[in-house]
């Protein structure tokens, strides 16, 4: 009897230990699988013309290419965001592939957060909102002939936020899909466009310095809503380093310097429920390394089982 009781106690202990095991690798694998399906579905929807803002972007850029042939190469580059060749979609694909290698992340918490973010970022409704930035850039370059979407006018937004008008294209500043912050020999950082996007320099009001932009930027979807989902850990780390470098420089002069994301700007309209429930952009790159704190934040959204069931249905509808 004693031997039987000991075996029962041992089995109970083993089951308890198994139940208390680390479930993060399983969650990462599950989110990765679901994110892959969503990315594929999103690509099909882009190719089939099922993303509203992407279709508008194609129409807007086509109109502007005819009206302003000198800037046609830039409009052609912006039009790629309506396809699977644009920087926002290709970034999702690249981040998804990086999930295969745990060494790309500081720990399992960061890897799980990234898997979750990719899964949500590939939601067609969230992505439709994300495309509003390049779409509104083209709208602004039409001098009002083409209507903005998901946002009030640039002028009204600047007035509401006390922002400077850096010129058409400023919604894309800060977004790592279009450029990056570079530090000059003086120690100050400025925005450098990638490739064809450098043509924005022809319509913007001079170089954009990080310090001035941080305090005087206007609203954009990426910087004020989508940054949490559409920024990889490496990109967030680069953004944080630029902030810390600038903050240190200001502190040495006895001045205070706040993060450009410390305060969200207003100006959005008609965003999807998926966007309005997105975590604040200011939390990007500051995810806790503590497992207990991460799980507390994770549980605020919903448990994985509920998210999983909703996702499966959502993907089927997308197909």
C-alpha positions, -999 to +999 in steps of 0.1 A: +000+000+000+028+024+009+046+017-024+014+023-043+008+056-025+044+066-032+039+059-069+007+080-069+024+109-052+054+107-076+030+107-106+011+136-092+043+156-087+055+149-122+022+160-136+024+192-115+059+199-128+048+194-164+019+217-159+042+244-145+066+242-175+075+271-198+048+273-224+064+302-243+081+281-270+047+265-278+030+299-280+058+312-303+053+283-326+015+287-326+017+325-333+043+318-360+021+294-378-009+316-376+012+347-387+024+328-417-011+321-428-022+357-423+008+371-443-001+347-471-037+358-470-027+395-469-006+390-499-034+374-518-058+402-508-032+428-520-028+410-553-066+407-557-073+444-550-092+436-517-074+462-495-093+495-499-065+519-491-041+499-512-064+503-542-068+540-535-030+543-533-027+528-568-053+552-581-037+582-564-002+575-576-014+568-611-031+602-612-001+620-598+024+603-621+005+618-651+001+652-635+037+655-622+060+634-644+091+648-628+081+631-596+069+599-613+097+577-600+088+587-564+051+580-570+060+546-586+079+537-554+051+547-532+027+526-553+046+495-542+030+498-508-002+487-526+015+454-535+036+427-519+068+445-530+064+475-507+085+481-476+057+474-451+047+440-465+083+429-472+092+439-436+065+416-423+079+387-444+114+394-432+104+396-395+084+364-399+115+346-412+136+359-384+113+341-359+129+308-369+161+318-351+159+324-314+193+341-314+176+372-331+160+380-297+173+389-263+150+363-247+118+342-251+096+371-240+109+394-268+105+366-293+070+358-282+060+395-283+074+398-318+055+367-330+023+382-316+030+416-332+036+401-366+004+381-363-016+412-356+002+434-381-007+410-409-044+416-401-059+431-433-078+457-414-048+469-394-027+468-426-054+489-444-050+515-417-012+514-420-013+522-457-031+554-449+003+571-443+017+568-479-018+573-493-021+606-474+014+616-485+002+614-521-030+632-512-010+660-497+011+663-528-020+668-549-027+701-531-061+690-520-073+675-552-072+640-537-089+634-504-071+622-473-083+590-455-083+580-418-070+614-409-079+651-406-061+676-429-024+682-424-031+718-415-058+710-390-036+683-374-006+707-372-028+733-355-042+707-330-008+693-321+013+725-322+034+708-349+057+722-376+049+716-412+079+698-425+063+694-459+047+666-479+061+632-470+066+640-433+042+612-422+068+587-433+096+603-412+105+579-384+092+549-402+121+525-408+105+512-440+114+545-457+146+558-441+166+559-409+181+584-384+217+591-392+242+608-369+265+634-383+300+644-372+285+671-349+266+644-330+232+655-341+208+631-359+189+637-391+165+618-413+180+600-443+156+586-469+162+553-486+167+551-524+140+568-545+123+582-514+152+608-513+131+627-539+111+639-509+140+663-503+127+682-533+094+690-517+103+691-480+115+722-462+151+713-456+167+685-437+147+671-407+167+670-375+157+644-349+156+670-320+132+694-337+111+666-352+107+649-318+091+679-302+073+693-333+062+664-354+027+660-367+004+630-365+010+599-385-005+564-383+029+547-379+043+570-352+011+574-331-008+541-336+010+514-356+045+517-344+040+490-317+030+464-343+050+475-373+085+478-357+109+449-353+130+446-321+161+456-340+144+487-354+130+496-320+165+493-306+179+516-332+152+541-325+159+539-287+196+544-293+189+576-313+168+589-285+193+580-257+221+596-277+201+628-282+189+629-246+225+625-233+236+654-256+208+676-243+215+667-207+251+677-211+238+712-220+215+712-190+184+708-212+156+683-210+147+661-240+116+639-243+110+609-265+091+617-297+067+590-287+062+602-251+030+620-262+008+607-290-005+632-315-042+635-324-055+635-360-068+600-367-104+593-380-123+562-389-097+537-378-106+500-375-113+484-341-080+465-345-061+499-346-080+515-317-072+485-295-035+484-304-010+490-275+004+525-274+033+531-297+054+546-269+058+510-254+077+498-284+112+486-275+105+488-238+089+454-233+099+439-200+123+411-198+105+398-168+085+367-176+058+375-150+053+410-162+052+400-198+025+374-191+005+400-172+006+423-202-001+394-225-032+383-206-048+418-209-055+411-246-070+377-243-057+342-237-041+324-266-070+299-270-095+326-276-072+345-299-065+313-318-101+305-324-109+340-337-078+339-359-087+307-376-121+320-385-106+353-397-081+337-420-108+315-435-128+346-443-098+363-458-094+334-482 
